[in-house]
Amino acid sequence: MYLIGFLEGSCVHILDLVRDGIHAYAAFPQVPLQGFFVGLAILDPLVAVLVALVHRTGIWLAGAVMVTDVFANWWGNRHWLEDGPARLLSLSPITVFGLFVVAFLLPLQRTVAR
């Protein structure tokens, strides 16, 4: 599941950059968020490769990337709480995947360590 999720994220971020260039995330007024989302075009594939190779670093990196990604998406879209709370439902898939990654972080680490 980790691999599928990070491959999907890789495709999304790479396609965003191909389509809109470096300004793909200009809708986010915070420049650090824009930079982070651009950086996911490198981080997501890196995590996917490390996870595919069953490398323990990939599991920890997956957790760090997902915690940061979920936080960045919720922070960057917090205006939806006032503008249109129903739009927050679009953050459900990334939130659920983020919770999945974090929930299985330690069990997966233990399994790989054996």
Secondary structure, 3 states (H helix, E strand, C coil): CHHHHHHHHHHHHHHHHHHHHHHCCCCCCCHHHHHHHHHHHHHHHHHHHHHHCCCHHHHHHHHHHHHHHHHHHHHHCCCHHHHCHHHHHHHHHHHHHHHHHHHCHHHHHHHHHC
